[in-house]
Amino acid sequence: MTELLAEELIAAIGLVRRRLRRSAGRPFPLSALTDSQAELVRTVRRNPGISVAEAAADLGLVANTVSTLVGQLTERGLLQRTPDASDRRVARLTLTEPAREQVEAWRDRRTALVSGVLDDLTPDERDALVAVLPVLTGLAERLHPEEQLRKERV
């Protein structure tokens, strides 16, 4: 039963992501990026001023990997790296203005697409989605590599 639920959940989430990606596309600056680079861009958009270490923890990657991604994205003109005012060893990350505008326009397209579909659902279907969101968020948190390591140590 649990394995079947896991397979169906993975399939449903994958289908939603694929259909959304096909409908909304990717923002121009992200179209030529690897998945890891694009995920870092999205993380920085959601958390302007995030440090490399914080981004690494959020993405479940080691800091060296994120530092490499930051270098690549900085060269492409998508990210800005600014020294932290209180600790010059820490780099704070923000999107460049052109990248931010493109990514936010893409986010708005995706939100509009999903909102339109949500409007077509019945009130009961929308309520069911609202009820499951905390469960999905909790599931995602439990799948985070740091959470897995913590569980293995206990």
Phi and psi in degrees as a GROMACS rama.xvg file:
@    title "Ramachandran Plot"
@    xaxis  label "Phi"
@    yaxis  label "Psi"
@TYPE xy
-65.3864  -40.6302  THR-2
-64.7772  -40.3562  GLU-3
-63.9599  -43.5044  LEU-4
-60.2535  -43.4814  LEU-5
-60.3519  -46.1977  ALA-6
-62.3251  -43.5545  GLU-7
-67.205  -39.0809  GLU-8
-63.899  -47.1315  LEU-9
-60.7628  -43.3025  ILE-10
-63.9934  -43.0729  ALA-11
-66.3263  -44.4574  ALA-12
-64.4659  -42.6835  ILE-13
-61.7768  -41.9104  GLY-14
-63.5595  -44.1698  LEU-15
-60.0839  -47.3376  VAL-16
-62.5068  -44.3481  ARG-17
-63.9529  -45.562  ARG-18
-64.9033  -39.5157  ARG-19
-66.3164  -42.1386  LEU-20
-63.1583  -40.2624  ARG-21
-69.2427  -35.5346  ARG-22
-76.5493  -43.6638  SER-23
-95.9577  -16.5348  ALA-24
68.4875  -165.984  GLY-25
-118.012  150.056  ARG-26
-63.3897  145.583  PRO-27
-46.9426  -48.8505  PHE-28
-65.1118  -21.9954  PRO-29
-92.8291  -11.2772  LEU-30
-62.2129  -29.0235  SER-31
-102.272  10.7377  ALA-32
-92.2902  155.859  LEU-33
-70.6171  165.29  THR-34
-59.6903  -40.738  ASP-35
-64.4031  -42.0178  SER-36
-63.8657  -44.6887  GLN-37
-64.0249  -39.144  ALA-38
-65.5914  -37.7013  GLU-39
-65.2674  -41.1984  LEU-40
-59.4632  -45.1191  VAL-41
-64.413  -38.8263  ARG-42
-63.3985  -43.1485  THR-43
-68.1371  -35.6868  VAL-44
-62.5785  -41.684  ARG-45
-73.9958  -23.5301  ARG-46
-134.405  66.2308  ASN-47
-58.8947  135.933  PRO-48
89.0348  4.96844  GLY-49
-63.8302  146.753  ILE-50
-85.8477  166.252  SER-51
-61.0969  -44.071  VAL-52
-63.8248  -41.5288  ALA-53
-65.1601  -41.0353  GLU-54
-64.277  -40.2879  ALA-55
-61.5318  -44.5753  ALA-56
-63.6778  -42.7012  ALA-57
-62.8324  -38.8348  ASP-58
-87.6431  -9.77625  LEU-59
72.1564  31.9689  GLY-60
-118.439  162.955  LEU-61
-79.434  152.378  VAL-62
-58.666  -36.6214  ALA-63
-60.8044  -40.2816  ASN-64
-64.9057  -45.0939  THR-65
-65.8263  -38.4964  VAL-66
-60.2462  -40.3337  SER-67
-64.0425  -44.7903  THR-68
-61.5618  -40.8886  LEU-69
-60.4003  -43.5738  VAL-70
-59.7577  -43.6692  GLY-71
-64.3149  -43.4545  GLN-72
-73.574  -29.4085  LEU-73
-67.9734  -42.9588  THR-74
-60.2241  -33.772  GLU-75
-81.2421  -4.18826  ARG-76
79.2475  22.4802  GLY-77
-99.2875  -31.6409  LEU-78
-119.176  150.713  LEU-79
-116.119  137.667  GLN-80
-113.721  120.724  ARG-81
-124.155  134.047  THR-82
-63.6342  141.327  PRO-83
-66.0307  138.992  ASP-84
-63.9116  -33.6077  ALA-85
-96.5189  -16.868  SER-86
-145.73  98.8917  ASP-87
-62.564  -15.5147  ARG-88
-75.3153  -18.9078  ARG-89
-95.4851  130.19  VAL-90
-98.7498  132.352  ALA-91
-100.949  137.403  ARG-92
-110.037  136.159  LEU-93
-140.826  157.74  THR-94
-78.7759  149.041  LEU-95
-68.4286  158.706  THR-96
-59.106  -46.5483  GLU-97
-60.3012  -40.3876  PRO-98
-66.0687  -42.8374  ALA-99
-60.4086  -44.6907  ARG-100
-61.7947  -44.2478  GLU-101
-65.2441  -44.5452  GLN-102
-67.3387  -39.2094  VAL-103
-69.8165  -35.1904  GLU-104
-64.1914  -40.549  ALA-105
-64.6133  -44.6731  TRP-106
-58.9423  -42.2724  ARG-107
-63.2613  -39.3065  ASP-108
-62.6606  -45.123  ARG-109
-63.1688  -44.7485  ARG-110
-61.7784  -42.1896  THR-111
-64.0192  -41.7203  ALA-112
-61.1833  -48.4162  LEU-113
-68.2111  -39.8585  VAL-114
-59.6174  -41.4469  SER-115
-61.2698  -40.2936  GLY-116
-70.8742  -40.3618  VAL-117
-61.8394  -34.2171  LEU-118
-62.8067  -26.8696  ASP-119
-81.8807  -11.1647  ASP-120
-77.8425  157.873  LEU-121
-74.8267  160.414  THR-122
-55.9568  -38.6541  PRO-123
-64.2896  -39.3977  ASP-124
-65.9758  -41.3273  GLU-125
-64.2016  -41.9302  ARG-126
-61.7685  -38.5252  ASP-127
-63.5503  -40.4793  ALA-128
-64.2642  -44.0207  LEU-129
-58.8648  -41.8198  VAL-130
-67.0358  -33.0667  ALA-131
-85.6866  -18.0717  VAL-132
-55.6927  -46.6716  LEU-133
-61.865  -33.7327  PRO-134
-66.4917  -44.4393  VAL-135
-64.7994  -40.2451  LEU-136
-63.0727  -43.9615  THR-137
-62.7897  -39.3738  GLY-138
-61.7719  -45.1063  LEU-139
-61.27  -41.0329  ALA-140
-64.3401  -38.4776  GLU-141
-69.8599  -24.3891  ARG-142
-83.7051  -8.2495  LEU-143
-64.1536  134.017  HIS-144
-54.3538  -38.8504  PRO-145
-64.5083  -37.3839  GLU-146
-65.8601  -39.0083  GLU-147
-64.073  -42.2396  GLN-148
-63.932  -40.8745  LEU-149
-61.414  -42.9627  ARG-150
-64.3078  -37.5731  LYS-151
-67.7582  -31.1096  GLU-152
-75.8075  -25.3329  ARG-153
